[in-house]
């Protein structure tokens, strides 16, 4: 990759390929650091047609990675290329790339129609009015399109931004936390929209810190934890990995020691620890353990005072993935 | 009108800070009209109103408000991303914005300066002030647009330049006058309409060359900085 390449060098090929063949976004050994802090650490991935979810807890580097993909941040090391062309310092890539950033920044003084039309004109589309109508219809904003964006709800602003990013029918669409602030109906509609774009051969990547969102939209996931790509591939495989991991419970009862003895005999239990605060029980099978515990306690005449899943936070799920 | 300048103008006039443009030119007008009506000698009120207020305060402050408003405000609230995610060479973004900033500043400042110049001396002085102020508007706008991309505090740095460098040091250390847009504007106006009212300190040649250099140099710098525009990481 030549670091000095300007917009002029790559634009002709970019113009010709727009709207035809599917695009591939490539990340090769991409790292980004700020001073001593490494935000993204040696990430290599290839994104092709279809919907991909970028999953990870807050602060994992998802936004930094998306900004590098979208050409808004230079990688400290490695290269981000869209069909072979670098995205950094190369505005030509925006013919094939659309971005919906997380920051809810819109020109509140414009109406949705004016805003999307301005995007269409900036893209120099042959028929900006028609492209605007199509994009606004895609996000179902026709009824409110002539109101100022300042009067919209968060979800409506988000849809307007998606319409503006889709107005030139890009091959690649990047969305940073697109479901934030949407009500369930809007969320469902947006998921449907992303699905249909992916089915139509577009390369769609959206980031999220919510497992269920990713589960509903995408078959492929890239999981980021602490700047690294922790897992990538089919969602079901990763989900199975997540559900089969040992579950940890904090248990308190009238007789912790007796309960510990009884529990270790259960096949679903893989380990028990006894300390002043009660028992820490490790179970291989979530369902079997939670069914077995009341029976065991009842049989021994022990009363369970407390049963808490100890590590159900998303971070622990992710950190388990890193170790796996 | 290009789409970029249309959005820029809508953004400029759609924000409340636009109203901040009005009081300063109004004060300039009121002072000139009052002085003339009371029959004060133009040699007495001319220099402080035309130069001290008009060229030293109204022009740079209006240019600062507008110049940081056309790009800096969009960077602040993040809306600049919408314009940047378009396949436009970056000069096609910087030049329309610079044109809007220069045009709005020139109109806001040149009109009251023209009126004040006519009242103080002659139509020729009025026109000279208006033309010189418009050229100054271009140089200041290029500086403040570039400043919006070089620092996160363009307004503060711009104020430091106008108040400390041009205002304070310009009067104490004579060498700083060679790097003062204000002095170029005074020299150009005085060349176009020689009077006793404007005291020049730099030669016309220096003023003309430096105005062109400042305008072109900071524009080129702004285009280059916009090419490498990075979104600051907020969460990570």
Interface residues (C-beta under 8 A of the other chain):
Chain A: X6 X7 X8 X11 X14 X34 X39 X58 X59 X60 X61 X62 X63 X64 X67 X70 X72 X73 X74 X89 X91 X92 X93 X94 X95 X97 X98 X99 X101 X102 X103 X105 X106 X107 X109 X110 X115 X118 X119 X121 X122 X123 X124 X164 X165 X227
Chain B: X3 X4 X6 X7 X10 X11 X14 X77 X78 X79 X81 X82 X83 X84 X85 X86 X87 X88 X89 X90 X227 X228 X229 X230 X231 X233 X234 X235 X236
